[in-house]
Structure formats: C-alpha cells, structure tokens
Amino acid sequence: MFIRNTWYVAGFEHEFDEPFISRRILDVPLVLYRTSQGVYSAMDDCCPHRLLPLSKGKRVGDDMQCGYHGMCFSADGACISVPGQTNIPAAARVATYPVQARHGFVWIWMGDAELADPGLIPDVHWHNSPGWASSQGYHRIEAHYTLLNDNLLDLSHETYVHSRTIGNDEEETIAAYTAKVTVEQDSLVRAHREMPNIEAPPFFALVIGHPCRINRWQSAIHLVPSINLTVVGVHPVEEDRTEARIGHVLHLLTPESPGSTHYFWAFVRNYRLDDAELTEGIRKASSATFDEDKEVLEIQQQQMVRMNTSVPNVAIKLDEAPVRARRLLEQRLKHEAEDSRHVVAPPPLVPEHSFAVLEEV
C-alpha cells in the first residue's frame, strides 16, 4: 500500500520550533522534534515499557520522558534513565527513522535506514530560494493519497470545483485544451496544457493586478509515489511570454493512514517578491482552493468505502495522466515487495529555467 524506500515530508521546518510534534506517517504514530544542537529526531510514539505514547509525556531538555513512569529516551531512541533503578534494560529502546531538513521541509525515510541517501530527496528548492517568494499551508485530507494524486494530475476539474478561484467558466473549460502527457524514467508523469487568450479567473486576476484576458499554461507534474508540482504561467495577451508570472505550486503528500493524507503545500512565485499583501492574498486564495478539493476528495473516499469500489469506475480521456501515474505506482510497489532494498533516484521535477521546458511541450 505504501512505498517505504523514499523520502516523505514530515513537516515544515518552522513546525519544529515547538517542543515536539505528534504525527502519524504511513500508519505509524511518531513523535518528532529538533534538539538544541539542531539535530532532527523521529521515533515511534510508544514507550517500550507499557506502550503509552511518548507524546502523552513531555520533553525534558533534548529527551522525551514517558508520562506514565518517567523513563527518558534520547533523540537516538536509547533509554537513558529509569526512575528507581540504575541499570537500563537492553530492550528499553524506541525505534527511530532517518530525518533530514532541506528546502524548508523536514523529510523522513520510513524504509530501510541504510538506504536513506539525502541525495534522493526531491529537489523543491524554490520553496526557500532567493528569487522566489512562498505562500504555504497544510491540509489534512481524509482520503487515500492516490485520490489526491489523481486530482492534481487532472486539472480539468478546475472549471467545476474551483469556479470561484482558479477555474475558467464553461465557455473556456480547461478540458477543451488537450493535455500532452509524457512519462519519464518510469517514475514521473507530466501533463501540460496551453490555454491562450482566455478570461483571467479570479486568482490570476489577483496575480496580475486587474481583470484581463490572458495567455495561461500549466504543467501538472507527478513524481512517484506522492510528490506533485503544478507549474503555472500567465501574462496578459498584450505582453510577451518572457514577462509571464511564473508559479510553482508544491503539493507534497504524505500518507497518514490508508484513509487519510497530510497535504503540505506552497505556492512559490518569481514576481513581486517583497509584496507581503500579495503573499498573504495568495495563501488565502490557495487555502480556499484546497478547501474545495478537500470537500470533493473526502466525499469520494466515503463513496468508495460505502460502495466497496475503486475509481475510475468509468474511464474517460481526461484520466490518461492519473492512470499512467497509478500504473507507475503499482510497478514501484511490486518492485519493492520483491526486493526490500529497491530504490529509485528521482528525476528533476522541472529544469531551473522553466521557460525552456514550457516552450518545448
């Protein structure tokens, strides 16, 4: 059900300003924190003594203290003290997982720890790079992560689900613009659309600063198992393409359980970098857009459970990219089941110069 030998986002770096975080990832309850020396730790949220979650206790210095009998565990999972005795039982240890901070996120590896190469972390450097401004947020979606992948690869739903934010009206429905779908290295799917001379939806009117007709394009990019990126470009029709406002929308999905997903997102842009009002406006608009997705996805999950079925029940042309991505996921799951040390190096999501790839497709 889950790919384990890969990096998932465990949280934003700023979340680790808190003493600790309690979060379930791949159906495993975890407690995560950053020590005073800047070392990140992730361990099972379970005391080996009587199984009380460590998150029901407290952090003492750089250690986690169980809230039942006061046993303390260091950031590497080792028990360092037991009230009332000096000897430490050999079995008094909590399992830990590799974690790395990169690009403004903290990443976790839930598979074979020996394979946790930081070089395999997907490159989403725009999130905290000079030349880009970020509006970010988080949604918890009560739906299987593959439904979110499907949703992000088939953006034709914008016309109907997001009519108040990023969607065009039915006279210029996104589905009318054919998506070019490609697969790279058996691990990445791209679906690209060009939408010339259309009325700017509310969100893009905000980006440009006024209502107008625009040239718009988008690339929905999916990296198995659950990293998604939407590259969006817009400019008024009277302007040159090189003057386009470019946004990279990061959709970093981490399965919480078979029926729920952590959705870490960020809209990063290359224009009006110091405009704090725009940054907040984009954050609010993006959050409202993902609220609309959340409603649809959670209903879809409930329907699948009620009807004991999967989707799509009826396939249409717009399902091409999601279906290809699901096939890649099934292939990766099969390979990992056959070889527990199977690892795939991620290809780049997008070249450094976005215009190059956008003009090629």
Buried (B, 14 or more C-beta within 10 A) or exposed (E): EBBBBBBBBBBBBEBBEEEBBEBBBBBBBBBBBBBEEEEBBBBBBBBBBEEBBBBEBEBEEBBBBBBBBBBBBBBEBBBEBBEEEEEBEEEBBBEBBBBBBBBBBBBBBBBBEEBBEEEBBBEBBBBBEEEBBBBBBBBEBBBBBBBBBBBBBBBBBBBBBBBEBBBBEEEBBBBBBEBEBEBEEEBBBBBBBBBEEBBBBBBBBBBBEEEBEBBBBBBBBBBBBBBBBBBBBBBBEEBEEEEBBBBBBBBBBBBBBEBBBBBBBBBBBBBBEEEEEBBEBBBEBBBBBBEBBBEBBBEBBEEBEEEEEEBEEEEEEBBBBBBBBBBBBEEBBEBBEEEEEBBBEBEEBBEEEBEEBBEEB
